Amino acid sequence: MLRTGAPQFMRRTLLNGPTCSTRATFTNVFRKPHPVSAPRTISFKRPTNLAVTLHKPMNTAIQRYASTHPGTPYDHIDKKAEKRIGKSEIEPDPEAVSTDSTVRHVFTEEGVEEREKDTDMLAGVKADLRTIKETFALTDVPREALYFGMAGLLPYVATSLSTVYLAWDINHAHETGTGFLLSGQTAELILHVVEPLQIGYGAVIISFLGAIHWGLEWAKYGGTHGYRRYAIGVAAPAIAWPTTLLPIEYALIAQFLAFNFLYFADARATVRGWAPHWYPPYRFVLTFIVGASIVISLVGRGQIADKVGKLPGPADRLKALRDSQMASLEKEEDERRAKIIAKDEEDDDED
């Protein structure tokens, strides 16, 4: 068996240089025999308590005792232990054997991995794709809620795609003189029907999202919270329905902001324990599709803003009604004044 040179090193140190000052310190360091170990390389780091301080002198009697007394504990070889270890068989471990397992490093610690692993340049992209996949998987969402929610997106997606196609057909008619499938006038008329449908359906969905919080409050999910939870349900339709009075572009933008505001409110409600844990991912997917549909509609509408007439909306109709009423009042007032003047003239003629 091979042993390290620690005992010989310590003996030379004790004989040639100053060491610690008390016998207690010396005996504490070398109370147990040094264990037998496998051969080490020059990178083997000796225990720090074998190092001897240089600023404390040692008594000569301790040096003489440590170097001449037979059977000192730090230089005792346990032959029985060495025989027992020598007779023991090394258990094979093929998994630990590799091209570097028998290499003894000179300038580094044994067992320390020095070779840097290759950096995966696409690690960030893969992590993002994994996050997107987990988000859109919706494995925790009840199947009924998932199916009905996705089915509720179909009218919104259909109206958005119809807007884009009709805008393209109108542009095609202006460039070539005829539409691809529809004439320019027909496409414009259908567009004026599709746009109010999308705005009205969006107002209905926003109101429905607010009503969900009333249902959670009645079910006492996460406890009862009173006006704070009811306020979310009231704010949703209060924001949604006035958008039907706005022009198409402003109405779509307002509903886009309303959908995002409600998603933020739903996420905060889930953090407070007012909604199930699967509700924010579910709402995120639905809001993402609705938001993309609104953007598509705005892009299609922007391509034909100067080529189609403006369909009068509710606000325009109200304005027209007010103007007609004012015109009627002015006309009645003029007729009344004319009658009064005519009557005065008749009276003057009689006189």
MARMAR-503352 format. One record per residue (C-alpha): residue number from 0; residue in one letter; x, y, z. Coordinates in steps of 0.1 Angstrom, whole numbers, padded with zeros to 4 digits. Example, Ala and Ser with C-alpha at 12.3 -4.5 7.8 and 13.67 -1.06 7.14 Angstrom:
# MARMAR-503352
seq: 0 type: a c1: 0123 c2: -0045 c3: 0078 .
seq: 1 type: s c1: 0137 c2: -0011 c3: 0071 .
END
This chain:
# MARMAR-503352
seq: 0 type: m c1: 0000 c2: 0000 c3: 0000 .
seq: 1 type: l c1: 0011 c2: 0035 c3: -0007 .
seq: 2 type: r c1: 0008 c2: 0063 c3: 0018 .
seq: 3 type: t c1: 0011 c2: 0100 c3: 0014 .
seq: 4 type: g c1: 0041 c2: 0118 c3: 0026 .
seq: 5 type: a c1: 0023 c2: 0138 c3: 0052 .
seq: 6 type: p c1: 0040 c2: 0122 c3: 0083 .
seq: 7 type: q c1: 0075 c2: 0126 c3: 0068 .
seq: 8 type: f c1: 0066 c2: 0161 c3: 0058 .
seq: 9 type: m c1: 0055 c2: 0169 c3: 0094 .
seq: 10 type: r c1: 0086 c2: 0153 c3: 0109 .
seq: 11 type: r c1: 0108 c2: 0175 c3: 0087 .
seq: 12 type: t c1: 0088 c2: 0205 c3: 0096 .
seq: 13 type: l c1: 0091 c2: 0199 c3: 0133 .
seq: 14 type: l c1: 0128 c2: 0194 c3: 0132 .
seq: 15 type: n c1: 0137 c2: 0222 c3: 0109 .
seq: 16 type: g c1: 0113 c2: 0251 c3: 0115 .
seq: 17 type: p c1: 0093 c2: 0268 c3: 0142 .
seq: 18 type: t c1: 0058 c2: 0255 c3: 0149 .
seq: 19 type: c c1: 0029 c2: 0261 c3: 0173 .
seq: 20 type: s c1: 0036 c2: 0270 c3: 0208 .
seq: 21 type: t c1: 0018 c2: 0245 c3: 0230 .
seq: 22 type: r c1: 0016 c2: 0207 c3: 0233 .
seq: 23 type: a c1: -0022 c2: 0209 c3: 0233 .
seq: 24 type: t c1: -0022 c2: 0223 c3: 0198 .
seq: 25 type: f c1: 0002 c2: 0197 c3: 0186 .
seq: 26 type: t c1: -0017 c2: 0168 c3: 0201 .
seq: 27 type: n c1: -0050 c2: 0181 c3: 0188 .
seq: 28 type: v c1: -0036 c2: 0181 c3: 0153 .
seq: 29 type: f c1: -0021 c2: 0146 c3: 0154 .
seq: 30 type: r c1: -0045 c2: 0128 c3: 0178 .
seq: 31 type: k c1: -0057 c2: 0104 c3: 0152 .
seq: 32 type: p c1: -0035 c2: 0083 c3: 0129 .
seq: 33 type: h c1: -0034 c2: 0094 c3: 0093 .
seq: 34 type: p c1: -0056 c2: 0072 c3: 0071 .
seq: 35 type: v c1: -0041 c2: 0052 c3: 0043 .
seq: 36 type: s c1: -0052 c2: 0066 c3: 0009 .
seq: 37 type: a c1: -0047 c2: 0060 c3: -0027 .
seq: 38 type: p c1: -0018 c2: 0076 c3: -0046 .
seq: 39 type: r c1: -0023 c2: 0113 c3: -0052 .
seq: 40 type: t c1: -0009 c2: 0137 c3: -0077 .
seq: 41 type: i c1: 0010 c2: 0169 c3: -0070 .
seq: 42 type: s c1: -0024 c2: 0186 c3: -0071 .
seq: 43 type: f c1: -0032 c2: 0170 c3: -0037 .
seq: 44 type: k c1: -0040 c2: 0197 c3: -0012 .
seq: 45 type: r c1: -0028 c2: 0188 c3: 0023 .
seq: 46 type: p c1: -0051 c2: 0197 c3: 0052 .
seq: 47 type: t c1: -0046 c2: 0233 c3: 0064 .
seq: 48 type: n c1: -0042 c2: 0222 c3: 0100 .
seq: 49 type: l c1: -0010 c2: 0204 c3: 0090 .
seq: 50 type: a c1: 0005 c2: 0237 c3: 0082 .
seq: 51 type: v c1: 0025 c2: 0251 c3: 0110 .
seq: 52 type: t c1: 0025 c2: 0287 c3: 0121 .
seq: 53 type: l c1: 0057 c2: 0305 c3: 0117 .
seq: 54 type: h c1: 0054 c2: 0332 c3: 0144 .
seq: 55 type: k c1: 0051 c2: 0308 c3: 0174 .
seq: 56 type: p c1: 0082 c2: 0290 c3: 0187 .
seq: 57 type: m c1: 0079 c2: 0254 c3: 0200 .
seq: 58 type: n c1: 0095 c2: 0238 c3: 0230 .
seq: 59 type: t c1: 0126 c2: 0216 c3: 0223 .
seq: 60 type: a c1: 0112 c2: 0188 c3: 0245 .
seq: 61 type: i c1: 0081 c2: 0186 c3: 0223 .
seq: 62 type: q c1: 0103 c2: 0184 c3: 0192 .
seq: 63 type: r c1: 0125 c2: 0156 c3: 0208 .
seq: 64 type: y c1: 0094 c2: 0137 c3: 0218 .
seq: 65 type: a c1: 0078 c2: 0140 c3: 0184 .
seq: 66 type: s c1: 0109 c2: 0128 c3: 0166 .
seq: 67 type: t c1: 0123 c2: 0101 c3: 0189 .
seq: 68 type: h c1: 0094 c2: 0086 c3: 0209 .
seq: 69 type: p c1: 0084 c2: 0053 c3: 0195 .
seq: 70 type: g c1: 0047 c2: 0047 c3: 0187 .
seq: 71 type: t c1: 0037 c2: 0083 c3: 0182 .
seq: 72 type: p c1: 0001 c2: 0084 c3: 0170 .
seq: 73 type: y c1: 0007 c2: 0104 c3: 0139 .
seq: 74 type: d c1: 0032 c2: 0079 c3: 0125 .
seq: 75 type: h c1: 0015 c2: 0047 c3: 0135 .
seq: 76 type: i c1: 0006 c2: 0023 c3: 0107 .
seq: 77 type: d c1: -0025 c2: 0002 c3: 0112 .
seq: 78 type: k c1: -0013 c2: -0031 c3: 0095 .
seq: 79 type: k c1: -0046 c2: -0049 c3: 0102 .
seq: 80 type: a c1: -0065 c2: -0022 c3: 0085 .
seq: 81 type: e c1: -0041 c2: -0022 c3: 0055 .
seq: 82 type: k c1: -0044 c2: -0060 c3: 0052 .
seq: 83 type: r c1: -0082 c2: -0058 c3: 0054 .
seq: 84 type: i c1: -0083 c2: -0031 c3: 0027 .
seq: 85 type: g c1: -0058 c2: -0050 c3: 0006 .
seq: 86 type: k c1: -0079 c2: -0082 c3: 0006 .
seq: 87 type: s c1: -0111 c2: -0063 c3: -0004 .
seq: 88 type: e c1: -0121 c2: -0064 c3: -0040 .
seq: 89 type: i c1: -0128 c2: -0033 c3: -0060 .
seq: 90 type: e c1: -0164 c2: -0033 c3: -0073 .
seq: 91 type: p c1: -0167 c2: -0027 c3: -0110 .
seq: 92 type: d c1: -0184 c2: 0005 c3: -0120 .
seq: 93 type: p c1: -0185 c2: 0006 c3: -0159 .
seq: 94 type: e c1: -0207 c2: 0037 c3: -0159 .
seq: 95 type: a c1: -0180 c2: 0057 c3: -0142 .
seq: 96 type: v c1: -0153 c2: 0047 c3: -0167 .
seq: 97 type: s c1: -0147 c2: 0072 c3: -0194 .
seq: 98 type: t c1: -0118 c2: 0086 c3: -0214 .
seq: 99 type: d c1: -0111 c2: 0111 c3: -0186 .
seq: 100 type: s c1: -0117 c2: 0088 c3: -0156 .
seq: 101 type: t c1: -0081 c2: 0076 c3: -0153 .
seq: 102 type: v c1: -0065 c2: 0110 c3: -0161 .
seq: 103 type: r c1: -0047 c2: 0127 c3: -0132 .
seq: 104 type: h c1: -0049 c2: 0164 c3: -0136 .
seq: 105 type: v c1: -0017 c2: 0183 c3: -0126 .
seq: 106 type: f c1: -0028 c2: 0219 c3: -0123 .
seq: 107 type: t c1: -0064 c2: 0214 c3: -0112 .
seq: 108 type: e c1: -0084 c2: 0196 c3: -0086 .
seq: 109 type: e c1: -0094 c2: 0160 c3: -0092 .
seq: 110 type: g c1: -0130 c2: 0156 c3: -0100 .
seq: 111 type: v c1: -0134 c2: 0192 c3: -0111 .
seq: 112 type: e c1: -0149 c2: 0196 c3: -0146 .
seq: 113 type: e c1: -0126 c2: 0219 c3: -0165 .
seq: 114 type: r c1: -0139 c2: 0215 c3: -0200 .
seq: 115 type: e c1: -0167 c2: 0239 c3: -0206 .
seq: 116 type: k c1: -0198 c2: 0226 c3: -0222 .
seq: 117 type: d c1: -0208 c2: 0239 c3: -0256 .
seq: 118 type: t c1: -0232 c2: 0268 c3: -0253 .
seq: 119 type: d c1: -0265 c2: 0262 c3: -0269 .
seq: 120 type: m c1: -0271 c2: 0293 c3: -0290 .
seq: 121 type: l c1: -0308 c2: 0284 c3: -0294 .
seq: 122 type: a c1: -0315 c2: 0278 c3: -0257 .
seq: 123 type: g c1: -0334 c2: 0310 c3: -0253 .
seq: 124 type: v c1: -0355 c2: 0304 c3: -0284 .
seq: 125 type: k c1: -0362 c2: 0268 c3: -0273 .
seq: 126 type: a c1: -0373 c2: 0281 c3: -0238 .
seq: 127 type: d c1: -0396 c2: 0307 c3: -0254 .
seq: 128 type: l c1: -0411 c2: 0281 c3: -0277 .
seq: 129 type: r c1: -0416 c2: 0257 c3: -0248 .
seq: 130 type: t c1: -0434 c2: 0285 c3: -0228 .
seq: 131 type: i c1: -0457 c2: 0292 c3: -0258 .
seq: 132 type: k c1: -0465 c2: 0256 c3: -0262 .
seq: 133 type: e c1: -0473 c2: 0252 c3: -0225 .
seq: 134 type: t c1: -0494 c2: 0283 c3: -0225 .
seq: 135 type: f c1: -0515 c2: 0273 c3: -0255 .
seq: 136 type: a c1: -0519 c2: 0237 c3: -0244 .
seq: 137 type: l c1: -0546 c2: 0247 c3: -0218 .
seq: 138 type: t c1: -0544 c2: 0212 c3: -0202 .
seq: 139 type: d c1: -0560 c2: 0224 c3: -0170 .
seq: 140 type: v c1: -0589 c2: 0241 c3: -0186 .
seq: 141 type: p c1: -0622 c2: 0222 c3: -0184 .
seq: 142 type: r c1: -0631 c2: 0208 c3: -0218 .
seq: 143 type: e c1: -0666 c2: 0224 c3: -0219 .
seq: 144 type: a c1: -0652 c2: 0259 c3: -0212 .
seq: 145 type: l c1: -0625 c2: 0254 c3: -0238 .
seq: 146 type: y c1: -0648 c2: 0242 c3: -0265 .
seq: 147 type: f c1: -0675 c2: 0269 c3: -0259 .
seq: 148 type: g c1: -0648 c2: 0296 c3: -0257 .
seq: 149 type: m c1: -0632 c2: 0286 c3: -0289 .
seq: 150 type: a c1: -0666 c2: 0284 c3: -0306 .
seq: 151 type: g c1: -0673 c2: 0319 c3: -0294 .
seq: 152 type: l c1: -0643 c2: 0332 c3: -0313 .
seq: 153 type: l c1: -0655 c2: 0320 c3: -0347 .
seq: 154 type: p c1: -0679 c2: 0350 c3: -0353 .
seq: 155 type: y c1: -0651 c2: 0374 c3: -0344 .
seq: 156 type: v c1: -0625 c2: 0357 c3: -0366 .
seq: 157 type: a c1: -0651 c2: 0354 c3: -0395 .
seq: 158 type: t c1: -0660 c2: 0391 c3: -0395 .
seq: 159 type: s c1: -0623 c2: 0400 c3: -0394 .
seq: 160 type: l c1: -0614 c2: 0378 c3: -0423 .
seq: 161 type: s c1: -0644 c2: 0390 c3: -0442 .
seq: 162 type: t c1: -0633 c2: 0426 c3: -0437 .
seq: 163 type: v c1: -0599 c2: 0418 c3: -0451 .
seq: 164 type: y c1: -0613 c2: 0400 c3: -0481 .
seq: 165 type: l c1: -0639 c2: 0427 c3: -0489 .
seq: 166 type: a c1: -0612 c2: 0454 c3: -0486 .
seq: 167 type: w c1: -0591 c2: 0435 c3: -0511 .
seq: 168 type: d c1: -0620 c2: 0430 c3: -0534 .
seq: 169 type: i c1: -0628 c2: 0468 c3: -0533 .
seq: 170 type: n c1: -0592 c2: 0476 c3: -0541 .
seq: 171 type: h c1: -0592 c2: 0451 c3: -0569 .
seq: 172 type: a c1: -0624 c2: 0467 c3: -0583 .
seq: 173 type: h c1: -0608 c2: 0502 c3: -0581 .
seq: 174 type: e c1: -0577 c2: 0491 c3: -0599 .
seq: 175 type: t c1: -0592 c2: 0469 c3: -0626 .
seq: 176 type: g c1: -0627 c2: 0481 c3: -0629 .
seq: 177 type: t c1: -0643 c2: 0449 c3: -0616 .
seq: 178 type: g c1: -0641 c2: 0429 c3: -0585 .
seq: 179 type: f c1: -0627 c2: 0394 c3: -0581 .
seq: 180 type: l c1: -0659 c2: 0377 c3: -0569 .
seq: 181 type: l c1: -0680 c2: 0407 c3: -0561 .
seq: 182 type: s c1: -0685 c2: 0440 c3: -0576 .
seq: 183 type: g c1: -0671 c2: 0470 c3: -0558 .
seq: 184 type: q c1: -0705 c2: 0483 c3: -0548 .
seq: 185 type: t c1: -0717 c2: 0449 c3: -0535 .
seq: 186 type: a c1: -0685 c2: 0445 c3: -0515 .
seq: 187 type: e c1: -0689 c2: 0479 c3: -0500 .
seq: 188 type: l c1: -0725 c2: 0471 c3: -0490 .
seq: 189 type: i c1: -0715 c2: 0438 c3: -0474 .
seq: 190 type: l c1: -0687 c2: 0456 c3: -0456 .
seq: 191 type: h c1: -0711 c2: 0481 c3: -0441 .
seq: 192 type: v c1: -0731 c2: 0451 c3: -0428 .
seq: 193 type: v c1: -0701 c2: 0432 c3: -0414 .
seq: 194 type: e c1: -0685 c2: 0460 c3: -0395 .
seq: 195 type: p c1: -0715 c2: 0468 c3: -0372 .
seq: 196 type: l c1: -0719 c2: 0430 c3: -0366 .
seq: 197 type: q c1: -0683 c2: 0428 c3: -0353 .
seq: 198 type: i c1: -0687 c2: 0459 c3: -0331 .
seq: 199 type: g c1: -0720 c2: 0446 c3: -0316 .
seq: 200 type: y c1: -0706 c2: 0411 c3: -0310 .
seq: 201 type: g c1: -0676 c2: 0425 c3: -0293 .
seq: 202 type: a c1: -0698 c2: 0445 c3: -0270 .
seq: 203 type: v c1: -0717 c2: 0414 c3: -0261 .
seq: 204 type: i c1: -0685 c2: 0394 c3: -0253 .
seq: 205 type: i c1: -0671 c2: 0422 c3: -0232 .
seq: 206 type: s c1: -0703 c2: 0423 c3: -0212 .
seq: 207 type: f c1: -0702 c2: 0385 c3: -0208 .
seq: 208 type: l c1: -0667 c2: 0386 c3: -0194 .
seq: 209 type: g c1: -0677 c2: 0411 c3: -0168 .
seq: 210 type: a c1: -0708 c2: 0390 c3: -0158 .
seq: 211 type: i c1: -0685 c2: 0360 c3: -0150 .
seq: 212 type: h c1: -0673 c2: 0379 c3: -0119 .
seq: 213 type: w c1: -0709 c2: 0382 c3: -0107 .
seq: 214 type: g c1: -0713 c2: 0344 c3: -0111 .
seq: 215 type: l c1: -0681 c2: 0339 c3: -0091 .
seq: 216 type: e c1: -0693 c2: 0362 c3: -0064 .
seq: 217 type: w c1: -0727 c2: 0344 c3: -0061 .
seq: 218 type: a c1: -0709 c2: 0311 c3: -0060 .
seq: 219 type: k c1: -0687 c2: 0325 c3: -0032 .
seq: 220 type: y c1: -0655 c2: 0314 c3: -0050 .
seq: 221 type: g c1: -0626 c2: 0326 c3: -0029 .
seq: 222 type: g c1: -0651 c2: 0341 c3: -0004 .
seq: 223 type: t c1: -0675 c2: 0370 c3: -0008 .
seq: 224 type: h c1: -0659 c2: 0404 c3: -0017 .
seq: 225 type: g c1: -0690 c2: 0425 c3: -0023 .
seq: 226 type: y c1: -0687 c2: 0457 c3: -0043 .
seq: 227 type: r c1: -0651 c2: 0452 c3: -0054 .
seq: 228 type: r c1: -0660 c2: 0421 c3: -0074 .
seq: 229 type: y c1: -0694 c2: 0434 c3: -0086 .
seq: 230 type: a c1: -0676 c2: 0466 c3: -0099 .
seq: 231 type: i c1: -0658 c2: 0445 c3: -0125 .
seq: 232 type: g c1: -0690 c2: 0431 c3: -0138 .
seq: 233 type: v c1: -0706 c2: 0466 c3: -0140 .
seq: 234 type: a c1: -0675 c2: 0483 c3: -0156 .
seq: 235 type: a c1: -0674 c2: 0458 c3: -0185 .
seq: 236 type: p c1: -0708 c2: 0467 c3: -0201 .
seq: 237 type: a c1: -0704 c2: 0503 c3: -0192 .
seq: 238 type: i c1: -0673 c2: 0504 c3: -0214 .
seq: 239 type: a c1: -0685 c2: 0481 c3: -0241 .
seq: 240 type: w c1: -0718 c2: 0494 c3: -0252 .
seq: 241 type: p c1: -0708 c2: 0531 c3: -0258 .
seq: 242 type: t c1: -0684 c2: 0518 c3: -0284 .
seq: 243 type: t c1: -0713 c2: 0510 c3: -0306 .
seq: 244 type: l c1: -0719 c2: 0548 c3: -0310 .
seq: 245 type: l c1: -0684 c2: 0555 c3: -0322 .
seq: 246 type: p c1: -0670 c2: 0553 c3: -0358 .
seq: 247 type: i c1: -0657 c2: 0519 c3: -0368 .
seq: 248 type: e c1: -0620 c2: 0526 c3: -0363 .
seq: 249 type: y c1: -0625 c2: 0542 c3: -0329 .
seq: 250 type: a c1: -0649 c2: 0515 c3: -0318 .
seq: 251 type: l c1: -0624 c2: 0487 c3: -0327 .
seq: 252 type: i c1: -0596 c2: 0504 c3: -0308 .
seq: 253 type: a c1: -0618 c2: 0510 c3: -0278 .
seq: 254 type: q c1: -0628 c2: 0474 c3: -0277 .
seq: 255 type: f c1: -0592 c2: 0462 c3: -0281 .
seq: 256 type: l c1: -0583 c2: 0482 c3: -0250 .
seq: 257 type: a c1: -0614 c2: 0469 c3: -0231 .
seq: 258 type: f c1: -0604 c2: 0433 c3: -0238 .
seq: 259 type: n c1: -0569 c2: 0439 c3: -0225 .
seq: 260 type: f c1: -0582 c2: 0457 c3: -0195 .
seq: 261 type: l c1: -0605 c2: 0428 c3: -0186 .
seq: 262 type: y c1: -0576 c2: 0403 c3: -0190 .
seq: 263 type: f c1: -0555 c2: 0423 c3: -0166 .
seq: 264 type: a c1: -0585 c2: 0424 c3: -0141 .
seq: 265 type: d c1: -0590 c2: 0387 c3: -0145 .
seq: 266 type: a c1: -0553 c2: 0380 c3: -0139 .
seq: 267 type: r c1: -0553 c2: 0401 c3: -0108 .
seq: 268 type: a c1: -0585 c2: 0384 c3: -0095 .
seq: 269 type: t c1: -0568 c2: 0350 c3: -0099 .
seq: 270 type: v c1: -0538 c2: 0362 c3: -0079 .
seq: 271 type: r c1: -0562 c2: 0373 c3: -0051 .
seq: 272 type: g c1: -0579 c2: 0339 c3: -0053 .
seq: 273 type: w c1: -0611 c2: 0351 c3: -0068 .
seq: 274 type: a c1: -0609 c2: 0329 c3: -0099 .
seq: 275 type: p c1: -0595 c2: 0294 c3: -0107 .
seq: 276 type: h c1: -0558 c2: 0290 c3: -0115 .
seq: 277 type: w c1: -0565 c2: 0280 c3: -0151 .
seq: 278 type: y c1: -0585 c2: 0311 c3: -0159 .
seq: 279 type: p c1: -0557 c2: 0336 c3: -0168 .
seq: 280 type: p c1: -0540 c2: 0312 c3: -0194 .
seq: 281 type: y c1: -0575 c2: 0305 c3: -0208 .
seq: 282 type: r c1: -0583 c2: 0342 c3: -0210 .
seq: 283 type: f c1: -0549 c2: 0350 c3: -0225 .
seq: 284 type: v c1: -0554 c2: 0327 c3: -0254 .
seq: 285 type: l c1: -0589 c2: 0340 c3: -0261 .
seq: 286 type: t c1: -0578 c2: 0377 c3: -0257 .
seq: 287 type: f c1: -0548 c2: 0370 c3: -0280 .
seq: 288 type: i c1: -0571 c2: 0357 c3: -0308 .
seq: 289 type: v c1: -0596 c2: 0385 c3: -0304 .
seq: 290 type: g c1: -0569 c2: 0411 c3: -0303 .
seq: 291 type: a c1: -0553 c2: 0397 c3: -0335 .
seq: 292 type: s c1: -0587 c2: 0397 c3: -0352 .
seq: 293 type: i c1: -0592 c2: 0434 c3: -0343 .
seq: 294 type: v c1: -0558 c2: 0443 c3: -0356 .
seq: 295 type: i c1: -0566 c2: 0425 c3: -0389 .
seq: 296 type: s c1: -0599 c2: 0444 c3: -0392 .
seq: 297 type: l c1: -0581 c2: 0477 c3: -0387 .
seq: 298 type: v c1: -0555 c2: 0469 c3: -0413 .
seq: 299 type: g c1: -0581 c2: 0459 c3: -0438 .
seq: 300 type: r c1: -0602 c2: 0490 c3: -0431 .
seq: 301 type: g c1: -0572 c2: 0512 c3: -0434 .
seq: 302 type: q c1: -0565 c2: 0500 c3: -0469 .
seq: 303 type: i c1: -0598 c2: 0513 c3: -0482 .
seq: 304 type: a c1: -0604 c2: 0543 c3: -0460 .
seq: 305 type: d c1: -0604 c2: 0567 c3: -0490 .
seq: 306 type: k c1: -0623 c2: 0544 c3: -0513 .
seq: 307 type: v c1: -0655 c2: 0536 c3: -0495 .
seq: 308 type: g c1: -0683 c2: 0558 c3: -0482 .
seq: 309 type: k c1: -0689 c2: 0562 c3: -0446 .
seq: 310 type: l c1: -0719 c2: 0543 c3: -0433 .
seq: 311 type: p c1: -0739 c2: 0565 c3: -0409 .
seq: 312 type: g c1: -0737 c2: 0551 c3: -0374 .
seq: 313 type: p c1: -0759 c2: 0556 c3: -0344 .
seq: 314 type: a c1: -0741 c2: 0589 c3: -0335 .
seq: 315 type: d c1: -0746 c2: 0601 c3: -0371 .
seq: 316 type: r c1: -0783 c2: 0592 c3: -0370 .
seq: 317 type: l c1: -0788 c2: 0610 c3: -0337 .
seq: 318 type: k c1: -0771 c2: 0641 c3: -0351 .
seq: 319 type: a c1: -0792 c2: 0639 c3: -0382 .
seq: 320 type: l c1: -0823 c2: 0635 c3: -0361 .
seq: 321 type: r c1: -0813 c2: 0666 c3: -0340 .
seq: 322 type: d c1: -0806 c2: 0686 c3: -0371 .
seq: 323 type: s c1: -0840 c2: 0676 c3: -0386 .
seq: 324 type: q c1: -0858 c2: 0686 c3: -0355 .
seq: 325 type: m c1: -0840 c2: 0719 c3: -0354 .
seq: 326 type: a c1: -0849 c2: 0725 c3: -0390 .
seq: 327 type: s c1: -0885 c2: 0717 c3: -0383 .
seq: 328 type: l c1: -0886 c2: 0741 c3: -0354 .
seq: 329 type: e c1: -0871 c2: 0768 c3: -0375 .
seq: 330 type: k c1: -0896 c2: 0762 c3: -0403 .
seq: 331 type: e c1: -0925 c2: 0763 c3: -0378 .
seq: 332 type: e c1: -0912 c2: 0795 c3: -0364 .
seq: 333 type: d c1: -0909 c2: 0811 c3: -0398 .
seq: 334 type: e c1: -0944 c2: 0800 c3: -0407 .
seq: 335 type: r c1: -0958 c2: 0815 c3: -0374 .
seq: 336 type: r c1: -0940 c2: 0848 c3: -0380 .
seq: 337 type: a c1: -0953 c2: 0849 c3: -0416 .
seq: 338 type: k c1: -0989 c2: 0844 c3: -0403 .
seq: 339 type: i c1: -0984 c2: 0872 c3: -0378 .
seq: 340 type: i c1: -0970 c2: 0896 c3: -0404 .
seq: 341 type: a c1: -0998 c2: 0887 c3: -0428 .
seq: 342 type: k c1: -1024 c2: 0893 c3: -0401 .
seq: 343 type: d c1: -1009 c2: 0927 c3: -0392 .
seq: 344 type: e c1: -1009 c2: 0938 c3: -0429 .
seq: 345 type: e c1: -1046 c2: 0928 c3: -0432 .
seq: 346 type: d c1: -1054 c2: 0949 c3: -0401 .
seq: 347 type: d c1: -1036 c2: 0979 c3: -0416 .
seq: 348 type: d c1: -1055 c2: 0976 c3: -0449 .
seq: 349 type: e c1: -1088 c2: 0976 c3: -0431 .
seq: 350 type: d c1: -1079 c2: 1008 c3: -0412 .
END
